[in-house]
Amino acid sequence: MKFILKILPWKKTINVSIAVIALLIVFSFYGLYTNSFYLLKPNNYIFPLLSLTHLTFLYVLWFKIKEDELTDPQMRNIEYILYVVFAVYVFKTFESLFILTSYSEFQNHIIPASFFPLGILIFLLHVALLGLTLLAIKYRKDLVGDYKFDDMNQHIDSWE
């Protein structure tokens, strides 16, 4: 774990997380089987909308660390929503793995040559996003502090 913390300090974790989220937003509109982008399917907009919570959490984490502030109820609520979004990330990771392993079912159909390279890239980006999300939560705990429910009302609310 210390090796990962040394390779990815908190700033790099935030920057890499933003880059991975941006790539996955683009790939959420991409169809692996057809090698084309689908902008009119409503299902493709679920990941970009849920990733807004993750981006908000990353911004709040960056702000709290930079300004050396303590946790507050708004940050706690955003992190709790991020836990639900993390569950969607896990689902999307398994979904991309399922699509990759379903190749043998469609051998009689024309599958684009980009199926495996882009499929593996999307799967690795999903796995990286899971790890980066957990790492960001660890940095929140280590650098910003724990959520103290008994002491929550005694801190100044910095968002008002």
Secondary structure, DSSP 8 states (H G I E B T S, - for coil): -HHHHHHS-HHHHHHHHHHHHHHHHHHTTEETTTTEE-SS-GGGGHHHHHHHHHHHHHHHHHHHHHHT----HHHHHHHHHHHHHHHHHHHHHHHHHHHHHGGGGGTTS---TTHHHHHHHHHHHHHHHHHHHHHHHHHIIIII----STTGGGS--TT-
